[in-house]
Structures are given as structure tokens and as C-alpha cells.
């Protein structure tokens, strides 16, 4: 991992992403019923990593800014993520 040290157990948002298998975004924790993963987090996105049709992990991104993970993130950020996976043949996963 890079960034914050993970907690002892998954956050509510991480559990939601793992169970649903879908991308989960919280644009603003002030407007959400989910608890913040960390004190200063204002927005978050959880991307399930799928390998052989099973969720093998999660990519969890946090931001100190509300609405950080909007349309531009998904157009540009996920393109970079897809390029990483294509350039890394030992990593055979997909993001739903």
C-alpha cells in the first residue's frame, strides 16, 4: 500500500465495495451516512480488483477535498490505471 496505514479491519466503504463488487464513491463524507476512514478524509473511492471473476482486493483512494473523484478522475485516472495493468503483464486483473 501507499499512503495511510490500513486499519485493523476494513472500513464500511471498503466492505461495501468488496460485497457489491462495484466502484463506490463518497463525494463528501459530510453528506454521507458512512463513517470516514480517517479523520481528515472528505471524499473517497473504492475500486474492486477482480481476478478470474472474483474480487481479489480493493484500490482505496482518499482525498482531503470534497467532490475530488468526479468525472475527470474517472476519465483520466482510470485510463492511467488501465495503462499500468496493460504494461504489467504479471498483474492480470480488471476493475469493474
C-alpha positions, 0 to 999 in steps of 0.5 A: 500500500501507499499512503495511510496505514490500513486499519485493523479491519476494513472500513464500511466503504471498503466492505461495501465495495468488496460485497457489491463488487462495484466502484463506490464513491463518497463525494463528501463524507459530510453528506454521507451516512458512512463513517470516514476512514480517517479523520481528515478524509472528505471524499473517497473511492473504492475500486474492486480488483477482480481476478478470474471473476472474483474480487481479489482486493480493493484500490482505496483512494482518499482525498482531503477535498470534497467532490475530488473523484468526479468525472475527470478522475474517472476519465483520466485516472482510470485510463492511467490505471488501465495503462499500468495493468496493460504494461504489467503483464504479471498483474492480470486483473480488471476493475469493474 
